[in-house]
Amino acid sequence: MADDAPQDLRDAHARAVKQKAAEFGFDAVGIADARAPLDQDFAHYERFVADGFHGDMAWLAENAETRRSVDHAGILPRAKSVICLARRYKRNDDERDPEFAKKIARYARGRDYHNHVRRKLRQLSAFVRSLAPDTNARPIVDDAPLLERAWAARAGLGFVGKNGLLIVPGLGSYVLLGEIVTTLELTADSAIPERCGSCTRCLDGCPTQAFPRPFVLDARRCLAYLTIEHRGDIPEEFQPFVGERFFGCDACQEVCPFNASSRPQTANTSPFEPHPRWASTTLEDVEALTETTFPAFAEGSPLYRAGVEGLTRNARIARKFSGSGGSSNG
């Protein structure tokens, strides 16, 4: 499509994209102008890396300059719009989940969300390409160097809270994010102001005090990082807080008022229902996993991310400290 498409056409295409996104099951959608770089957010990211707060996640420091914008070979040349989408994963009946599932962060209790969200994004990308000749569109789900929460905030999808998570009005922060970067010029939405005010419940509620200051997370102290991404032993000072947080941590989200006031779940929740295997799984079962038995146990689950060594380590710590002071993840 030529540059500077008529406003009425940009409006019509934006409406069509949002309607189709809803049909595909996305709970919220916003559109950002891709042509202005994320200078302020990029500076925030650079400081995060310089401080070493990314821990062992070396990929977060790689391709640094490409994270400033999306209009380049690493993402999509001639990009004009970033379509940002949210899919709510928290279910209203999660208190009924099996006890083992309650030891897992809510996003990871079901099947690997990447597959579900990626499939829907590919379908929506095909629709975007159909709107105008020579349109390109790239779906992204954690597979490109992109500052997704910054783009989502620019798109008015939500605002970044003091715990660094995107909070979507009416949905809260229990959402999965995905993006479509496209050469199609769409009417952009306006960013919304941050609404945390003086509230610090997420910062105060972190069991390991992983926030050195508002809006900044030191992953090296975060239980989600320590139980999923970190390789090797978990530092002894943090082990008591693992408790029953066997995989991930929702502590900073559980205390957020925006999650308490989110609207009832109406979308299909089947991708996020607890894996049937968790109904009969115990920590003892996990601790006994081997290189041979691990693949079948974790196949199709986000738990695969931690590897057999990570899962058996977590199970050993969780068994030791369950009920000894770390609050439950359910």
Short mmCIF file of the C-alpha atoms (twelve columns), coordinates in Angstrom:
data_MODEL
# 
_entry.id   MODEL 
# 
loop_
_atom_site.group_PDB 
_atom_site.id 
_atom_site.type_symbol 
_atom_site.label_atom_id 
_atom_site.label_alt_id 
_atom_site.label_comp_id 
_atom_site.label_asym_id 
_atom_site.label_seq_id 
_atom_site.Cartn_x 
_atom_site.Cartn_y 
_atom_site.Cartn_z 
_atom_site.pdbx_PDB_model_num 
ATOM 1   C CA . MET A 1   0.000   0.000   0.000  1 
ATOM 2   C CA . ALA A 2   1.230   3.503   -0.742 1 
ATOM 3   C CA . ASP A 3   2.315   5.814   2.049  1 
ATOM 4   C CA . ASP A 4   -0.196  8.191   3.606  1 
ATOM 5   C CA . ALA A 5   -3.314  6.132   3.016  1 
ATOM 6   C CA . PRO A 6   -6.546  8.136   3.277  1 
ATOM 7   C CA . GLN A 7   -7.758  8.521   6.855  1 
ATOM 8   C CA . ASP A 8   -11.092 6.847   6.156  1 
ATOM 9   C CA . LEU A 9   -9.296  3.793   4.739  1 
ATOM 10  C CA . ARG A 10  -6.943  3.616   7.722  1 
ATOM 11  C CA . ASP A 11  -9.969  3.823   10.019 1 
ATOM 12  C CA . ALA A 12  -11.857 1.141   8.128  1 
ATOM 13  C CA . HIS A 13  -8.907  -1.243  8.136  1 
ATOM 14  C CA . ALA A 14  -8.323  -0.700  11.847 1 
ATOM 15  C CA . ARG A 15  -11.974 -1.469  12.623 1 
ATOM 16  C CA . ALA A 16  -11.844 -4.592  10.485 1 
ATOM 17  C CA . VAL A 17  -8.695  -5.832  12.228 1 
ATOM 18  C CA . LYS A 18  -10.194 -5.299  15.679 1 
ATOM 19  C CA . GLN A 19  -13.416 -7.064  14.748 1 
ATOM 20  C CA . LYS A 20  -11.529 -10.035 13.324 1 
ATOM 21  C CA . ALA A 21  -9.267  -10.158 16.398 1 
ATOM 22  C CA . ALA A 22  -12.353 -10.481 18.605 1 
ATOM 23  C CA . GLU A 23  -13.681 -13.265 16.382 1 
ATOM 24  C CA . PHE A 24  -10.398 -15.131 16.851 1 
ATOM 25  C CA . GLY A 25  -10.793 -14.975 20.628 1 
ATOM 26  C CA . PHE A 26  -8.519  -12.099 21.611 1 
ATOM 27  C CA . ASP A 27  -9.824  -10.142 24.584 1 
ATOM 28  C CA . ALA A 28  -8.282  -6.769  23.734 1 
ATOM 29  C CA . VAL A 29  -6.479  -5.137  20.816 1 
ATOM 30  C CA . GLY A 30  -4.668  -1.862  20.268 1 
ATOM 31  C CA . ILE A 31  -2.727  -0.374  17.375 1 
ATOM 32  C CA . ALA A 32  0.526   1.608   17.512 1 
ATOM 33  C CA . ASP A 33  2.327   3.651   14.872 1 
ATOM 34  C CA . ALA A 34  5.458   1.638   14.127 1 
ATOM 35  C CA . ARG A 35  7.457   4.462   12.593 1 
ATOM 36  C CA . ALA A 36  8.572   6.260   15.755 1 
ATOM 37  C CA . PRO A 37  11.275  4.448   17.770 1 
ATOM 38  C CA . LEU A 38  10.809  3.585   21.433 1 
ATOM 39  C CA . ASP A 39  13.590  5.847   22.671 1 
ATOM 40  C CA . GLN A 40  12.461  6.257   26.290 1 
ATOM 41  C CA . ASP A 41  11.532  2.606   26.728 1 
ATOM 42  C CA . PHE A 42  14.754  1.547   25.044 1 
ATOM 43  C CA . ALA A 43  16.754  3.601   27.546 1 
ATOM 44  C CA . HIS A 44  14.876  1.822   30.350 1 
ATOM 45  C CA . TYR A 45  15.759  -1.529  28.787 1 
ATOM 46  C CA . GLU A 46  19.421  -0.551  28.405 1 
ATOM 47  C CA . ARG A 47  19.659  0.331   32.086 1 
ATOM 48  C CA . PHE A 48  17.987  -2.964  33.031 1 
ATOM 49  C CA . VAL A 49  20.657  -4.888  31.130 1 
ATOM 50  C CA . ALA A 50  23.523  -2.692  32.332 1 
ATOM 51  C CA . ASP A 51  22.461  -3.357  35.923 1 
ATOM 52  C CA . GLY A 52  22.604  -7.101  35.251 1 
ATOM 53  C CA . PHE A 53  18.957  -7.508  36.254 1 
ATOM 54  C CA . HIS A 54  18.387  -9.980  33.393 1 
ATOM 55  C CA . GLY A 55  20.456  -12.624 35.203 1 
ATOM 56  C CA . ASP A 56  21.302  -15.671 33.093 1 
ATOM 57  C CA . MET A 57  18.882  -14.677 30.321 1 
ATOM 58  C CA . ALA A 58  21.664  -13.694 27.915 1 
ATOM 59  C CA . TRP A 59  19.260  -13.408 24.974 1 
ATOM 60  C CA . LEU A 60  17.752  -10.307 26.572 1 
ATOM 61  C CA . ALA A 61  21.049  -8.510  26.038 1 
ATOM 62  C CA . GLU A 62  21.507  -9.737  22.471 1 
ATOM 63  C CA . ASN A 63  20.478  -7.716  19.415 1 
ATOM 64  C CA . ALA A 64  20.049  -4.761  21.732 1 
ATOM 65  C CA . GLU A 65  19.800  -1.969  19.158 1 
ATOM 66  C CA . THR A 66  17.156  -3.873  17.181 1 
ATOM 67  C CA . ARG A 67  14.787  -3.488  20.124 1 
ATOM 68  C CA . ARG A 68  14.513  0.266   19.642 1 
ATOM 69  C CA . SER A 69  12.182  -0.096  16.636 1 
ATOM 70  C CA . VAL A 70  10.505  -2.680  14.400 1 
ATOM 71  C CA . ASP A 71  11.316  -1.138  10.991 1 
ATOM 72  C CA . HIS A 72  14.402  -3.194  10.154 1 
ATOM 73  C CA . ALA A 73  15.434  -6.562  8.755  1 
ATOM 74  C CA . GLY A 74  15.292  -8.186  12.177 1 
ATOM 75  C CA . ILE A 75  11.539  -7.565  12.442 1 
ATOM 76  C CA . LEU A 76  9.900   -6.137  9.307  1 
ATOM 77  C CA . PRO A 77  11.273  -3.524  6.889  1 
ATOM 78  C CA . ARG A 78  8.878   -0.675  6.052  1 
ATOM 79  C CA . ALA A 79  6.706   -1.482  9.074  1 
ATOM 80  C CA . LYS A 80  3.971   1.077   9.642  1 
ATOM 81  C CA . SER A 81  1.767   -0.434  12.333 1 
ATOM 82  C CA . VAL A 82  2.073   -2.729  15.341 1 
ATOM 83  C CA . ILE A 83  -1.127  -4.548  16.233 1 
ATOM 84  C CA . CYS A 84  -0.939  -5.508  19.919 1 
ATOM 85  C CA . LEU A 85  -3.228  -8.187  21.292 1 
ATOM 86  C CA . ALA A 86  -4.077  -9.623  24.683 1 
ATOM 87  C CA . ARG A 87  -5.559  -12.986 25.603 1 
ATOM 88  C CA . ARG A 88  -6.726  -13.467 29.168 1 
ATOM 89  C CA . TYR A 89  -5.622  -16.732 30.755 1 
ATOM 90  C CA . LYS A 90  -6.879  -16.518 34.322 1 
ATOM 91  C CA . ARG A 91  -9.990  -18.612 34.872 1 
ATOM 92  C CA . ASN A 92  -12.682 -17.781 37.410 1 
ATOM 93  C CA . ASP A 93  -12.756 -21.324 38.789 1 
ATOM 94  C CA . ASP A 94  -9.005  -21.806 39.250 1 
ATOM 95  C CA . GLU A 95  -9.477  -22.343 42.988 1 
ATOM 96  C CA . ARG A 96  -10.835 -25.775 42.027 1 
ATOM 97  C CA . ASP A 97  -7.627  -26.767 40.255 1 
ATOM 98  C CA . PRO A 98  -5.785  -29.888 41.449 1 
ATOM 99  C CA . GLU A 99  -3.362  -29.231 44.289 1 
ATOM 100 C CA . PHE A 100 -0.353  -29.864 42.070 1 
ATOM 101 C CA . ALA A 101 -1.643  -27.357 39.493 1 
ATOM 102 C CA . LYS A 102 -1.892  -24.715 42.209 1 
ATOM 103 C CA . LYS A 103 1.871   -24.969 42.609 1 
ATOM 104 C CA . ILE A 104 2.220   -23.701 39.035 1 
ATOM 105 C CA . ALA A 105 1.787   -20.097 37.888 1 
ATOM 106 C CA . ARG A 106 -1.619  -19.690 36.303 1 
ATOM 107 C CA . TYR A 107 -0.379  -19.075 32.772 1 
ATOM 108 C CA . ALA A 108 1.458   -22.423 32.765 1 
ATOM 109 C CA . ARG A 109 -1.150  -24.795 34.166 1 
ATOM 110 C CA . GLY A 110 -2.504  -25.774 30.764 1 
ATOM 111 C CA . ARG A 111 -0.964  -26.402 27.378 1 
ATOM 112 C CA . ASP A 112 1.902   -24.339 25.995 1 
ATOM 113 C CA . TYR A 113 0.229   -21.009 25.263 1 
ATOM 114 C CA . HIS A 114 2.677   -20.173 22.474 1 
ATOM 115 C CA . ASN A 115 1.047   -22.730 20.198 1 
ATOM 116 C CA . HIS A 116 -2.489  -21.469 20.855 1 
ATOM 117 C CA . VAL A 117 -1.707  -17.756 20.544 1 
ATOM 118 C CA . ARG A 118 0.636   -18.234 17.568 1 
ATOM 119 C CA . ARG A 119 -2.047  -20.114 15.620 1 
ATOM 120 C CA . LYS A 120 -4.557  -17.301 16.130 1 
ATOM 121 C CA . LEU A 121 -1.991  -14.640 15.262 1 
ATOM 122 C CA . ARG A 122 -1.150  -16.401 12.025 1 
ATOM 123 C CA . GLN A 123 -4.817  -16.438 11.093 1 
ATOM 124 C CA . LEU A 124 -5.164  -12.754 11.906 1 
ATOM 125 C CA . SER A 125 -1.976  -11.958 9.966  1 
ATOM 126 C CA . ALA A 126 -3.444  -13.630 6.887  1 
ATOM 127 C CA . PHE A 127 -6.508  -11.425 7.253  1 
ATOM 128 C CA . VAL A 128 -4.337  -8.291  7.526  1 
ATOM 129 C CA . ARG A 129 -2.510  -9.239  4.328  1 
ATOM 130 C CA . SER A 130 -5.836  -9.590  2.538  1 
ATOM 131 C CA . LEU A 131 -6.827  -5.999  3.246  1 
ATOM 132 C CA . ALA A 132 -4.552  -4.357  0.681  1 
ATOM 133 C CA . PRO A 133 -2.203  -5.414  -2.126 1 
ATOM 134 C CA . ASP A 134 1.457   -6.007  -1.290 1 
ATOM 135 C CA . THR A 135 0.793   -5.933  2.442  1 
ATOM 136 C CA . ASN A 136 3.203   -7.827  4.659  1 
ATOM 137 C CA . ALA A 137 2.436   -8.866  8.222  1 
ATOM 138 C CA . ARG A 138 4.554   -10.749 10.731 1 
ATOM 139 C CA . PRO A 139 3.038   -12.433 13.805 1 
ATOM 140 C CA . ILE A 140 5.232   -12.450 16.911 1 
ATOM 141 C CA . VAL A 141 4.919   -14.445 20.140 1 
ATOM 142 C CA . ASP A 142 8.136   -14.279 22.163 1 
ATOM 143 C CA . ASP A 143 10.178  -15.101 19.064 1 
ATOM 144 C CA . ALA A 144 11.725  -11.752 18.095 1 
ATOM 145 C CA . PRO A 145 13.715  -9.004  19.870 1 
ATOM 146 C CA . LEU A 146 10.756  -6.743  20.544 1 
ATOM 147 C CA . LEU A 147 9.836   -4.653  23.609 1 
ATOM 148 C CA . GLU A 148 6.301   -5.953  23.595 1 
ATOM 149 C CA . ARG A 149 4.998   -4.273  26.739 1 
ATOM 150 C CA . ALA A 150 6.300   -0.924  25.522 1 
ATOM 151 C CA . TRP A 151 4.534   -1.361  22.186 1 
ATOM 152 C CA . ALA A 152 1.363   -2.513  23.940 1 
ATOM 153 C CA . ALA A 153 1.414   0.605   26.116 1 
ATOM 154 C CA . ARG A 154 1.946   2.831   23.072 1 
ATOM 155 C CA . ALA A 155 -0.995  1.075   21.401 1 
ATOM 156 C CA . GLY A 156 -3.282  1.883   24.328 1 
ATOM 157 C CA . LEU A 157 -3.775  -1.811  25.049 1 
ATOM 158 C CA . GLY A 158 -2.968  -1.089  28.677 1 
ATOM 159 C CA . PHE A 159 -0.369  0.534   30.886 1 
ATOM 160 C CA . VAL A 160 2.755   -0.862  32.524 1 
ATOM 161 C CA . GLY A 161 2.294   -1.297  36.256 1 
ATOM 162 C CA . LYS A 162 4.875   -0.925  38.997 1 
ATOM 163 C CA . ASN A 163 5.624   -4.656  38.751 1 
ATOM 164 C CA . GLY A 164 6.590   -4.207  35.098 1 
ATOM 165 C CA . LEU A 165 3.572   -6.117  33.791 1 
ATOM 166 C CA . LEU A 166 1.020   -4.768  31.356 1 
ATOM 167 C CA . ILE A 167 -2.323  -4.042  33.012 1 
ATOM 168 C CA . VAL A 168 -5.266  -4.055  30.619 1 
ATOM 169 C CA . PRO A 169 -8.295  -2.113  31.893 1 
ATOM 170 C CA . GLY A 170 -11.101 -4.537  32.650 1 
ATOM 171 C CA . LEU A 171 -8.819  -7.554  32.282 1 
ATOM 172 C CA . GLY A 172 -5.933  -6.903  34.668 1 
ATOM 173 C CA . SER A 173 -2.472  -8.352  34.151 1 
ATOM 174 C CA . TYR A 174 -3.286  -12.049 33.756 1 
ATOM 175 C CA . VAL A 175 -2.957  -11.745 29.982 1 
ATOM 176 C CA . LEU A 176 -0.757  -13.213 27.269 1 
ATOM 177 C CA . LEU A 177 0.561   -10.778 24.692 1 
ATOM 178 C CA . GLY A 178 1.150   -11.125 20.988 1 
ATOM 179 C CA . GLU A 179 1.889   -8.732  18.155 1 
ATOM 180 C CA . ILE A 180 1.483   -8.382  14.422 1 
ATOM 181 C CA . VAL A 181 3.922   -6.010  12.776 1 
ATOM 182 C CA . THR A 182 2.644   -4.933  9.389  1 
ATOM 183 C CA . THR A 183 3.357   -2.633  6.463  1 
ATOM 184 C CA . LEU A 184 -0.344  -1.745  6.406  1 
ATOM 185 C CA . GLU A 185 -1.039  1.769   7.629  1 
ATOM 186 C CA . LEU A 186 -3.703  1.657   10.315 1 
ATOM 187 C CA . THR A 187 -5.171  4.333   12.524 1 
ATOM 188 C CA . ALA A 188 -3.237  4.216   15.765 1 
ATOM 189 C CA . ASP A 189 -4.848  4.250   19.205 1 
ATOM 190 C CA . SER A 190 -3.832  6.625   21.975 1 
ATOM 191 C CA . ALA A 191 -1.763  5.548   24.944 1 
ATOM 192 C CA . ILE A 192 -3.487  5.593   28.313 1 
ATOM 193 C CA . PRO A 193 -1.927  7.035   31.474 1 
ATOM 194 C CA . GLU A 194 -0.435  4.812   34.148 1 
ATOM 195 C CA . ARG A 195 -3.028  4.292   36.883 1 
ATOM 196 C CA . CYS A 196 -1.136  2.734   39.780 1 
ATOM 197 C CA . GLY A 197 -1.090  5.993   41.706 1 
ATOM 198 C CA . SER A 198 0.370   5.571   45.199 1 
ATOM 199 C CA . CYS A 199 -0.385  1.822   45.352 1 
ATOM 200 C CA . THR A 200 2.651   -0.381  46.062 1 
ATOM 201 C CA . ARG A 201 0.937   -3.685  46.851 1 
ATOM 202 C CA . CYS A 202 2.807   -5.567  44.133 1 
ATOM 203 C CA . LEU A 203 6.171   -4.274  45.348 1 
ATOM 204 C CA . ASP A 204 5.390   -4.957  48.992 1 
ATOM 205 C CA . GLY A 205 3.880   -8.363  48.220 1 
ATOM 206 C CA . CYS A 206 6.934   -9.775  46.457 1 
ATOM 207 C CA . PRO A 207 8.270   -12.471 48.808 1 
ATOM 208 C CA . THR A 208 11.886  -11.955 47.715 1 
ATOM 209 C CA . GLN A 209 11.755  -8.151  47.348 1 
ATOM 210 C CA . ALA A 210 12.723  -8.408  43.690 1 
ATOM 211 C CA . PHE A 211 11.811  -4.792  42.859 1 
ATOM 212 C CA . PRO A 212 14.663  -2.384  43.637 1 
ATOM 213 C CA . ARG A 213 12.341  0.465   42.653 1 
ATOM 214 C CA . PRO A 214 8.919   0.853   41.025 1 
ATOM 215 C CA . PHE A 215 8.718   -0.417  37.428 1 
ATOM 216 C CA . VAL A 216 12.077  -2.226  37.728 1 
ATOM 217 C CA . LEU A 217 12.467  -5.966  38.342 1 
ATOM 218 C CA . ASP A 218 15.720  -7.615  39.367 1 
ATOM 219 C CA . ALA A 219 15.113  -11.033 37.811 1 
ATOM 220 C CA . ARG A 220 17.909  -12.545 39.868 1 
ATOM 221 C CA . ARG A 221 15.642  -12.277 42.917 1 
ATOM 222 C CA . CYS A 222 12.372  -13.186 41.149 1 
ATOM 223 C CA . LEU A 223 10.859  -16.591 41.909 1 
ATOM 224 C CA . ALA A 224 9.485   -16.878 38.376 1 
ATOM 225 C CA . TYR A 225 12.988  -16.475 36.976 1 
ATOM 226 C CA . LEU A 226 14.623  -18.676 39.623 1 
ATOM 227 C CA . THR A 227 12.212  -21.594 39.124 1 
ATOM 228 C CA . ILE A 228 12.013  -21.421 35.315 1 
ATOM 229 C CA . GLU A 229 14.958  -19.701 33.630 1 
ATOM 230 C CA . HIS A 230 17.758  -20.062 36.165 1 
ATOM 231 C CA . ARG A 231 20.101  -23.002 35.753 1 
ATOM 232 C CA . GLY A 232 21.943  -24.527 38.688 1 
ATOM 233 C CA . ASP A 233 21.189  -24.168 42.362 1 
ATOM 234 C CA . ILE A 234 18.722  -21.611 43.640 1 
ATOM 235 C CA . PRO A 235 20.510  -19.423 46.214 1 
ATOM 236 C CA . GLU A 236 19.749  -20.617 49.720 1 
ATOM 237 C CA . GLU A 237 18.391  -17.236 50.802 1 
ATOM 238 C CA . PHE A 238 15.516  -17.596 48.328 1 
ATOM 239 C CA . GLN A 239 14.716  -21.298 48.787 1 
ATOM 240 C CA . PRO A 240 12.338  -20.861 51.758 1 
ATOM 241 C CA . PHE A 241 10.207  -18.538 49.645 1 
ATOM 242 C CA . VAL A 242 9.811   -21.144 46.908 1 
ATOM 243 C CA . GLY A 243 7.543   -23.077 49.251 1 
ATOM 244 C CA . GLU A 244 4.854   -24.409 46.970 1 
ATOM 245 C CA . ARG A 245 5.738   -22.100 44.078 1 
ATOM 246 C CA . PHE A 246 7.054   -25.024 42.122 1 
ATOM 247 C CA . PHE A 247 6.986   -23.290 38.722 1 
ATOM 248 C CA . GLY A 248 6.627   -19.536 38.413 1 
ATOM 249 C CA . CYS A 249 5.068   -17.041 40.789 1 
ATOM 250 C CA . ASP A 250 1.894   -14.940 40.737 1 
ATOM 251 C CA . ALA A 251 2.480   -13.094 44.022 1 
ATOM 252 C CA . CYS A 252 2.726   -9.592  42.562 1 
ATOM 253 C CA . GLN A 253 -0.404  -10.182 40.482 1 
ATOM 254 C CA . GLU A 254 -2.499  -11.749 43.226 1 
ATOM 255 C CA . VAL A 255 -2.425  -8.555  45.290 1 
ATOM 256 C CA . CYS A 256 -3.044  -6.145  42.382 1 
ATOM 257 C CA . PRO A 257 -6.396  -4.319  42.688 1 
ATOM 258 C CA . PHE A 258 -6.794  -4.322  38.920 1 
ATOM 259 C CA . ASN A 259 -6.897  -8.117  38.972 1 
ATOM 260 C CA . ALA A 260 -9.407  -8.176  41.820 1 
ATOM 261 C CA . SER A 261 -11.737 -5.922  39.824 1 
ATOM 262 C CA . SER A 262 -11.343 -7.555  36.413 1 
ATOM 263 C CA . ARG A 263 -14.518 -8.561  34.626 1 
ATOM 264 C CA . PRO A 264 -15.732 -12.188 34.658 1 
ATOM 265 C CA . GLN A 265 -14.163 -14.622 32.238 1 
ATOM 266 C CA . THR A 266 -16.286 -15.053 29.134 1 
ATOM 267 C CA . ALA A 267 -13.879 -16.331 26.469 1 
ATOM 268 C CA . ASN A 268 -13.066 -19.969 25.832 1 
ATOM 269 C CA . THR A 269 -10.700 -21.100 28.588 1 
ATOM 270 C CA . SER A 270 -9.939  -24.616 27.317 1 
ATOM 271 C CA . PRO A 271 -6.292  -23.835 26.350 1 
ATOM 272 C CA . PHE A 272 -5.652  -22.798 29.955 1 
ATOM 273 C CA . GLU A 273 -7.455  -25.578 31.785 1 
ATOM 274 C CA . PRO A 274 -5.028  -27.585 33.953 1 
ATOM 275 C CA . HIS A 275 -3.261  -30.363 32.116 1 
ATOM 276 C CA . PRO A 276 -5.144  -33.616 32.911 1 
ATOM 277 C CA . ARG A 277 -1.894  -35.121 34.124 1 
ATOM 278 C CA . TRP A 278 -1.738  -32.711 37.064 1 
ATOM 279 C CA . ALA A 279 -4.745  -34.348 38.723 1 
ATOM 280 C CA . SER A 280 -2.586  -37.306 39.730 1 
ATOM 281 C CA . THR A 281 0.894   -35.742 39.862 1 
ATOM 282 C CA . THR A 282 2.840   -35.160 43.073 1 
ATOM 283 C CA . LEU A 283 6.103   -33.419 43.852 1 
ATOM 284 C CA . GLU A 284 7.570   -36.836 44.548 1 
ATOM 285 C CA . ASP A 285 6.722   -37.830 40.975 1 
ATOM 286 C CA . VAL A 286 8.551   -34.785 39.646 1 
ATOM 287 C CA . GLU A 287 11.589  -35.291 41.820 1 
ATOM 288 C CA . ALA A 288 11.881  -38.816 40.408 1 
ATOM 289 C CA . LEU A 289 11.965  -37.640 36.771 1 
ATOM 290 C CA . THR A 290 14.920  -38.657 34.627 1 
ATOM 291 C CA . GLU A 291 16.245  -37.628 31.229 1 
ATOM 292 C CA . THR A 292 14.281  -40.572 29.860 1 
ATOM 293 C CA . THR A 293 10.922  -39.879 31.527 1 
ATOM 294 C CA . PHE A 294 10.993  -36.071 31.414 1 
ATOM 295 C CA . PRO A 295 10.016  -35.543 27.729 1 
ATOM 296 C CA . ALA A 296 6.759   -37.474 28.005 1 
ATOM 297 C CA . PHE A 297 5.935   -35.800 31.329 1 
ATOM 298 C CA . ALA A 298 6.414   -32.204 30.139 1 
ATOM 299 C CA . GLU A 299 5.514   -32.491 26.447 1 
ATOM 300 C CA . GLY A 300 3.131   -29.743 25.335 1 
ATOM 301 C CA . SER A 301 3.413   -27.952 28.685 1 
ATOM 302 C CA . PRO A 302 5.230   -24.717 29.604 1 
ATOM 303 C CA . LEU A 303 6.960   -26.805 32.275 1 
ATOM 304 C CA . TYR A 304 9.237   -28.104 29.537 1 
ATOM 305 C CA . ARG A 305 11.039  -24.755 29.706 1 
ATOM 306 C CA . ALA A 306 12.741  -25.544 33.029 1 
ATOM 307 C CA . GLY A 307 14.218  -28.850 31.841 1 
ATOM 308 C CA . VAL A 308 14.515  -32.001 33.894 1 
ATOM 309 C CA . GLU A 309 17.212  -30.559 36.150 1 
ATOM 310 C CA . GLY A 310 15.177  -27.454 36.870 1 
ATOM 311 C CA . LEU A 311 11.964  -29.338 37.601 1 
ATOM 312 C CA . THR A 312 13.570  -31.921 39.873 1 
ATOM 313 C CA . ARG A 313 15.438  -29.116 41.692 1 
ATOM 314 C CA . ASN A 314 12.209  -27.181 42.186 1 
ATOM 315 C CA . ALA A 315 10.358  -30.247 43.419 1 
ATOM 316 C CA . ARG A 316 13.090  -31.013 45.928 1 
ATOM 317 C CA . ILE A 317 12.995  -27.472 47.306 1 
ATOM 318 C CA . ALA A 318 9.197   -27.311 47.301 1 
ATOM 319 C CA . ARG A 319 8.965   -30.569 49.250 1 
ATOM 320 C CA . LYS A 320 11.443  -29.264 51.795 1 
ATOM 321 C CA . PHE A 321 9.809   -25.902 52.373 1 
ATOM 322 C CA . SER A 322 6.099   -26.430 51.679 1 
ATOM 323 C CA . GLY A 323 4.130   -25.110 54.607 1 
ATOM 324 C CA . SER A 324 7.175   -23.551 56.280 1 
ATOM 325 C CA . GLY A 325 6.521   -19.885 55.585 1 
ATOM 326 C CA . GLY A 326 6.215   -19.371 51.837 1 
ATOM 327 C CA . SER A 327 2.654   -18.464 50.942 1 
ATOM 328 C CA . SER A 328 0.819   -20.632 48.440 1 
ATOM 329 C CA . ASN A 329 0.777   -19.882 44.719 1 
ATOM 330 C CA . GLY A 330 -2.873  -20.801 44.499 1 
# 
